[in-house]
Amino acid sequence: MTVGERLQGGAAKLRRRGVPEAQANADILMAHVLGVGRNEVFLRRGDELSAREASAFSRLLRRRLLRIPMAHILGVQAFLDFEVAAGPQALVPRPETEELAAAAMDALRRRWQEPLRIWDLGTGTGCLAVALARFFPKARILATDKSPAALRLARRNARANGVGERVHLRRDDFFAPRRGRRSRPRAWADLAVSNPPYIPSRSLPSLMPEVLREPRLALDGGKTGLDALAAVIERGAQALKPEGVLALEFGRGQARRVSALLARRDFESVRILKDAQGLDRIALAVKVGRNPLES
C-alpha cells in the first residue's frame, strides 16, 4: 500500500471519529513515521510503505483515534522557535501561550541584556521559562509548579534547550498561604508570567476529549475560572519590584474581571491584548511605580 493510500484511509477513520483537521493529523503522523517534514510526505504519496512503516503508522493512528493528544503521541510540541517534550504530566503548550511569551518579552525588550529576575508561576512543561531564558541571556528564572511530575518534565526541557543552569525549579502551590518570615516576602522579581488554570469547573465536561486527557490541575480554575488567576495576581503583587511587570493568560470573557483584580492589587497601566483569534487573552500590568512599558 502506498503512502497516499494509507493517508487517505487514515484521514477517513479520523473524520469518522470526529477528530478535527483529520487530514493534517494523518499527514503529521505519517511524517513522524517516515522521519520527514509534512511537505515531503506529499511528495512521497506514490511511494510504497514498508511493513515496519505501515505497522508504525497504524499504531500511532489507533492512539489518535482514542483522542490522545497529538503532542502526547509524538512526545514533543513546538513552541516558538524550539521544541519541548510533552506528555500527560503537564498541559500541552498552545499558540495562545506563545503569544503570552512574546508579549512578556516585548514588555522588557529594552532590558534584554540586564540580569533580570523572572518568575514563571505554574510552569508545566517549562515552555515559558525556557523561552524567556533564551530571549534574556542574563536572566535567572524561577519556575514553580505544584506537580512534581511537571517539574521533572520542565527540568528535562530546560536542560535540552541549553538553559538548565539559569532555570531553577521549585515545587510551590500558589494557593498555599505564606507563613512566618516568608509571609511578607521581599520584592525580587522584574517580571512574573503565568498561564494558570482558568476554565470554570462547570465547563470542563464540555471540553474536547483531547483536552480532558490533560491534567485537571492545569485546567480547573474553580467556580468562576478566576481562583488561580486571583492567586497568581496576589503572589505577583508580593514578589514583583516596583515597576515590575506581570503577564497573564486568561480565558474567554474574563478580561473585565481580571482587570479589576489587578487594579485592586497594586497594579497600574493594565493592558489587555487579543490573541490571533481576536479574543481578549493576555493581561500586562505594572506594579505601582514608573511604567517600563512606556519607557
Secondary structure, DSSP 8 states (H G I E B T S, - for coil): -BHHHHHHHHHHHHHHTT-TTHHHHHHHHHHHHHTS-HHHHHHTTTSB--HHHHHHHHHHHHHHHTT--HHHHHSEEEETTEEEE--TTS----HHHHHHHHHHHHHTGGGTTS--EEEEES-TTSHHHHHHHHHSTT-EEEEEES-HHHHHHHHHHHHHTT-TTTEEEEE--TTS---GGGGS----EEEEEE----B-GGGGGGS-HHHHTS-GGGTB--SSS-HHHHHHHHHHHHHEEEEEEEEEE--TT-HHHHHHHHHTTTEEEEEEEE-TTS-EEEEEEEESSS-GGG-
